[in-house]
Amino acid sequence: MMNVMDAYIANNRSNILVIMWLLGRLMWATGSGDRTIKLWELSTGRLKLTLTGHISSVRGLAVSPRQPYLFSVGEDKQVKCWDLEQNKVVRHYHGHLSGVYAVSIHPTIDILVTGGRDATARVWDMRTKACVHTLGGHTNTVADLFTQAPDPQLLVV
């Protein structure tokens, strides 16, 4: 019997750049250099689904705590919203001028934050897809983001 790691290696031929747990769905997701997002069964390690749509490496993933949405960002400057019930892209967020490396969803309000190589963090209204704030002043890549309910609500690294 193939163990979880053997199954994972057999089904993934590219560098993994991001991994996250989808605990409410008993799955984990990976984003990689082969431009795909893969969803894996937590208990068996078996590949459940491959999502395609990025034209370059997938660098960040975030799952919504309130909707069946998975957000992905990548080297292709794209921010995508995937509906995990329909298994397709349902929204695009445009505005970054270079690769996008980080994504975070606010835990209590419909706000998405992305950051990337253009040295900005962008705050998006998830419903309207509008960029409501562009946080500049960084001198290099915004490599990580963290959102939380209590103040301060956003940390940019």
Secondary structure by P-SEA (a helix, b strand, c coil): cccaaaaaaaaccccccbbbbcccccbbbbbccccbbbbbcccccccccccccccccccbbbbbccccbbbbbccccbbbbbccccccccccccccccccccccccccccbbbbbccccbbbbbccccccccccccccccccccccccccccccccc
